[in-house]
Amino acid sequence: MADLRTEMCGVKFKNPVCVSSNDFGETLHMAKRVVKQGIGGLVSKTVHKIDGVHRWPRPYFYSLRRFGKELRDTWICSEMFSHIPYEKWRDEIAPRIRDLCKENDVVFIPSISGIGTQAETWAELCVDMEKLGADIIELDTGGPHATFGAEAKHKEVGAPLALDPEKAYEVTKACVEAVKTPIMFKMTPQCVRMAEVALAIEKAGGHAISANNAFYGTWIDHETGTFYGGPFSCGALIGRAWQPFSLAKVLEITATVKIPCSGIGGIFTWDDVVRYIMAGCPTVQLCSVIYSRGVDVLREIIDGLNEFMDRKGYKTIKDMLGICVPRFMYLRDFPRENPMQHPSPIIPKFDLDKCNRCGTCAKLCPYGALTVDEDEGPQINDEYCMGCGWCLGNCPKQAVTMIKRDTGEVVWNGYGEIKRWVEESK
Ligand SMILES: Cc1cc2nc3c(=O)[nH]c(=O)nc-3n(C[C@H](O)[C@H](O)[C@H](O)COP(=O)(O)O)c2cc1C
């Protein structure tokens, strides 16, 4: 059995799989359901004093499953911050969730939101959370619900703070100075200057970053000619498909700062967890998968992670942690031809024993460069082939490799990175 223990800003986790800020960290009943699955950490639903208690427009979950199979895990969610009065949660509910976490060796991470960019309102809540016995405090700075849901007088809540390095610095600094408990700043995916905000958080003494919060969206019911669910923009959960985006944002952070990052976004399977660990995240947080697949998925993911590590010989999380970060680079620095040659020096090679002549490659080739001969297999038209690799990725039989036309050297077999076949970038 691999050792799944991990550590983030001095806090020890029994495994990296945590539940992010959502309903499952709001009440004892909900917390029990996920703690039972063996998770390493639990983030509470965001508590706050903004606008008094938040009111959610029931019903507030709008699954897009009926609009097509590729949308089965996509939904719009107009749930806002916690609807439980702050003092009631702090004094009556949270102590019981904390005790549940302590009894089960689960790291307890209350999530808070101050009022917009008013740093003292964040610090004040941090003091409360420290008294409560938080292991880490997460600052929920940029959920779309906050941006679009708060009253006009609190319109600075949410993205305006998380998008601005100076404001992020001020709020983080105020929190760090107010308590001894580690402070974790949660990023919004709306942030374009992610690396700059991360640097500001680090400079302010922030102990960790979590990334990312949900994106926002809306949907139209074409049959009725009205909106589907609420007629507004709010949180959009994009399912596993938004992982590439969130992972790229996480890498901007892990490649820039030394403080740890808890990875969030489209984590649906154990290998998704591995991806974030390899991208430098000592812990990850899961959210919409629990709604889409049920709470049992958490245990399945932890078991899957264990089996993977055993299979690959990774003894500890550290063995995998950040192994891809040093190789992360800007596309502009990757060696390329100058100028691009024609015909393409890179072409597909088809393994005719594996190829079943299904014609998928010819149908999907965006350049119209392939035809399939029943006897000879796929044929390349040199005039049109761009060496793009689309046929490799879409072949159902994995019969394609990308090779150098002149030497036959394989530059991509569909696993891992493409070879740097151009000498140097010019
Ligand atoms: C029902 C629901 C409630 C959420 N509530 C909060 C919240 O109170 N605070 C917060 O920081 N993020 C909240 N989020 C965002 C998630 O914690 C997470 O960042 C986001 O859903 C991306 O992760 P995912 O792709 O695994 O769903 C909520 C998400 C959902 C689906």
The ligand as a MOL file (V3000), in Angstrom:
LIG
                    3D

  0  0  0     0  0            999 V3000
M  V30 BEGIN CTAB
M  V30 COUNTS 31 33 0 0 0
M  V30 BEGIN ATOM
M  V30 1 C -23.2050 23.5340 -5.0540 0
M  V30 2 C -21.9340 24.3080 -5.0130 0
M  V30 3 C -21.6960 25.1970 -3.9890 0
M  V30 4 C -20.4840 25.9010 -3.9280 0
M  V30 5 N -20.2740 26.7680 -2.9190 0
M  V30 6 C -19.0710 27.3850 -2.8010 0
M  V30 7 C -18.8090 28.2240 -1.6990 0
M  V30 8 O -19.6490 28.4660 -0.8330 0
M  V30 9 N -17.5750 28.7810 -1.6250 0
M  V30 10 C -16.5930 28.5450 -2.5470 0
M  V30 11 O -15.4690 29.0320 -2.3950 0
M  V30 12 N -16.8360 27.7560 -3.6200 0
M  V30 13 C -18.0400 27.1780 -3.7580 0
M  V30 14 N -18.2830 26.3590 -4.8240 0
M  V30 15 C -17.2030 26.1540 -5.8210 0
M  V30 16 C -16.4650 24.8270 -5.5640 0
M  V30 17 O -15.9140 24.7770 -4.2870 0
M  V30 18 C -15.3470 24.5820 -6.6090 0
M  V30 19 O -14.3790 25.5800 -6.4910 0
M  V30 20 C -15.8870 24.5660 -8.0410 0
M  V30 21 O -17.1230 23.9110 -8.1100 0
M  V30 22 C -14.9010 23.9020 -9.0050 0
M  V30 23 O -14.6900 22.5560 -8.6750 0
M  V30 24 P -15.3890 21.3420 -9.4990 0
M  V30 25 O -14.9940 21.4960 -10.9120 0
M  V30 26 O -14.8480 20.0990 -8.8360 0
M  V30 27 O -16.8700 21.4760 -9.2890 0
M  V30 28 C -19.5000 25.6960 -4.9120 0
M  V30 29 C -19.7660 24.8080 -5.9660 0
M  V30 30 C -20.9490 24.1160 -6.0130 0
M  V30 31 C -21.1890 23.1630 -7.1330 0
M  V30 END ATOM
M  V30 BEGIN BOND
M  V30 1 1 1 2
M  V30 2 1 2 3
M  V30 3 2 2 30
M  V30 4 2 3 4
M  V30 5 1 4 5
M  V30 6 1 4 28
M  V30 7 2 5 6
M  V30 8 1 6 7
M  V30 9 1 6 13
M  V30 10 2 7 8
M  V30 11 1 7 9
M  V30 12 1 9 10
M  V30 13 2 10 11
M  V30 14 1 10 12
M  V30 15 2 12 13
M  V30 16 1 13 14
M  V30 17 1 14 15
M  V30 18 1 14 28
M  V30 19 1 15 16
M  V30 20 1 16 17
M  V30 21 1 16 18
M  V30 22 1 18 19
M  V30 23 1 18 20
M  V30 24 1 20 21
M  V30 25 1 20 22
M  V30 26 1 22 23
M  V30 27 1 23 24
M  V30 28 2 24 25
M  V30 29 1 24 26
M  V30 30 1 24 27
M  V30 31 2 28 29
M  V30 32 1 29 30
M  V30 33 1 30 31
M  V30 END BOND
M  V30 END CTAB
M  END
